[in-house]
């Protein structure tokens, strides 16, 4: 059995992951971490300042983190120090926070870090990459939508789309929304929607005179992200220390 601790256990993703771990025949839920103590699925949730005590007592194989960037950075450092493998789906990291996590992980533990654990989204990114190679002279717009409580904007998934575009069509100016009188240039337009309980919608448009090509992905339930996180949890066991992505888990090769 693979022993799992979930950070952000009281949140929407944490609850979904906890339930799916509990229902799995090869995974064992041994603890949760959140701002306040409590329980989920019969397992104790400890306050975040007690995470190291929890890891030392429960000795989990993997820590899954879906929290916020500041908390996740510290959780990663503590888990790496205690030789606990990592699956991190938190987004909104600064370059400095990413560097801190990488420093803690390298040489200590394997970690899968991704802005989106949906298998479909990772295939979607591949399609975006292949399309961008062929449509370099098209106008590009990126639209994403999430629930009203999501704090980082654009989403981590949208930022990954922008990274792919930079790699394939070259760096372009990023314009976040439009207002007033303006003529379109060679920028990439980025549009962020926040409302209700939207789980996660992402769309990219390649437009030229007389035609538009659209690629989109829509998540209908958080279980698609949790399922991918559990897939990464099973995969990361026994891997060499270092930072991996879902492309490694799914054996998707960047072409």
N, C-alpha and C positions, 0 to 999 in steps of 0.2 A: 504493500500500500504506500502511496505517495502522500506524505503528510503536508497539509496546506494551511497557511495562515493568510487571512484576507485583510488588507488595510483599506479603510473606507467601508467597513462592514455594515454600517447603518445606512449607507447611501443606496441609491437605486441600483447601481451596478454591483455594489458589494452584496446586497441582498440577493440579486439574481445569481451571482457567482457562488455565494454560499449555498444556495438551494441546489444548484447543479452539482457542486462538489459533493454535497450530502447525498445526492441521488446516484452518484457514480460508484461503481463497484470496485474501482482501482484507486480512488482518491479518498483521503480521510481529512475531514475538516477538524483541525485541532485548536483553532483560535481565531479571534477577530480583533481588530484595532480600530478605534475611532476616537473622536474628541471626548466622548463621554462613555463610561462603562455601561454594559448591558448584556444582552444575550441575543443570539440568532441561531435558530434551528437546534436549540438545546446546547449550544456552545457559548462559552463566555467571551464577551468583548471587553478588552481592557482599554483604559485611557491611553492616549498616544504616548504620554511620557513614560509608560511602563512597557513599551514594546520590547526593549532589550531583555527585560526580566522574562517576558513571555517566550521569546525565542530561546533563551537559555533553558527554560523549564520544559518546553514542549518539543524542542529540537526539530522543527519542521524541515522538510526537504525543499519546499518552495514557498516564497512569499509573493502573493499577488497584490499589486497596488493600483487602485483606481481612486486617487484622492485629488489633491491639488499640487501644483508644482513645488511649492515650498516644503510641504509635508513629505511629498514623495522623495525629494532629494535627501532629506534626513533619514527616511525609512530605508532607502537604498544603501546609504552609508552604514547604517547599523546592521542590516541584513548581510552585507558583504563582509563586515568585520566578524560576523558570526558564522560565516561560510554557508549561508542560506541562498540557494539559487533564486533568481528573480524573474517575474513576469510583470512588466510595467506598462499600463495603458493610460496613465496620466498624461495630459497634454499641457501646453502653455509654458514649457521650460524656457528659461533664458539660455543663451550660449554658455554663460558662466555656470549655471546649474547643470547643464549637460556635461560640461567639462569636469565638474566635481564628481558627478556620478560615474563617469568613465574612469576617472582616476581611482575611485573606490573599487570598481568592478574588476579592472584589468589585473590579472594575476591572482585573483581571489575566487571569483565565482562566475558561472555562466549566467547571462541575463538576456532575456528577450524584451526589447523595448520597441513599441510601435505606437503610432498615433491612431491606429485602427486595427483591431484584431478580427474583424469580419473577413472571412475567406473571400466573399464577393467583392469587398472593397479592394483587397489586394489584387484580385484579377482585374478589377476596374482600373487600378493604377497602371497595370501592364498595358491595357488597351489605350489609356491616355498616352503612354509613352510611345507606343507604335503609331498612334494617330498623329501625334505631334511631329514625328519624324517626317511624315508625308504631307503635313499641312502647315509648313513653316511660314508661308506667306498669307495665312488667313488671320482675320481678326479673332481674338480669343477673349472670352468672358467666362468667369467662374462664379457660380452661385451656390451658396450653402445655407441650410436651415436647420435649426435645433430648437429644443425646448427653452422656455423662458428663463430657466435657472442656470443655463450654461454661461460661464463667466468669460472664457477666453474666446476672442474673435479676431480673425477668422479661426475656424476650427483647426485642430491639428491635421485632420485629413485634407482640408483645403490647402494648408501650408505645404503638405507633401505634394499635392497636385502642382503647386507653384514651383516647388523645387524641381520636379520632373520637367516642367515646361522650360525652366531656366537651363537645364541640362541639354534639352533637345532642340529648342528653338533659339537659344541665347537669351541673355538677360534683357528684359524689357521693363520699362517703368510700370509700377503697380499703382492703379488708381482705385481707391476704396470708395465706391459709390460715386454718383455724379449729381451735380446741382447747378442750375443756372445755364447760361449760354456757353457752350463749349463745343469745339470741333474735335471729333475723334482723331487721335493720333495712332501711334504704334504701341500704345499701352495695353496692358491686360487689366480689364475691369473685374473688380472683385466685389461681390454683393452678399451681405450677411443678413439673414433673417432670424429673429428670435421670437418664439411665441408658443403658447400652449404647451402641449406635451410631445411635440415633434421629436421623434427618436433620432433621426439623422438623415438628411437629404443632401446629395451633392450632384452638381451638374456642371459640365464644361461644354461650351459652345464654340465651334470653329465656323466662322462666317466669312463668306466672300460674296461678290455680286451674284445674285440669282440662286444662291443655295446656302444652307446651314446644316452642319453635321453636329448632332448632340450625343453626348455620352452621359449617362446618369446612373446613380445608385441610390436606392431608397431602403432604409432599414425600417422594418415594421415593429420590431421587438428587440429589447436589449439582449435577449438570449443569443442573438447572432454574434455579438461581441464576446459574451461570456463563453460561448462554445469555442470560439477561436482562442480565447485565453486558456481554456482547459487543454486544448490541443497543444498550445505552446508549453503548458505546464508539464505535460507528459514528454514532450520532445526535449526540453532543456535538461532533464535529468541525465547526468553522465557526460555532458558536453564539456569541452575545454573552457577554462575561464575566458571571458570576453563578452563583448556586446554583439548580439545578434538581432535580426529583424524577422518579421513574419515571412519575408521572402525566403529566408533560410528554413523556417519551419515548413513552408509549403513547397520548398525546392523550386522556387521561381527564380530564374536566372535573368539578371539585367542584361539586355541585349544592346 
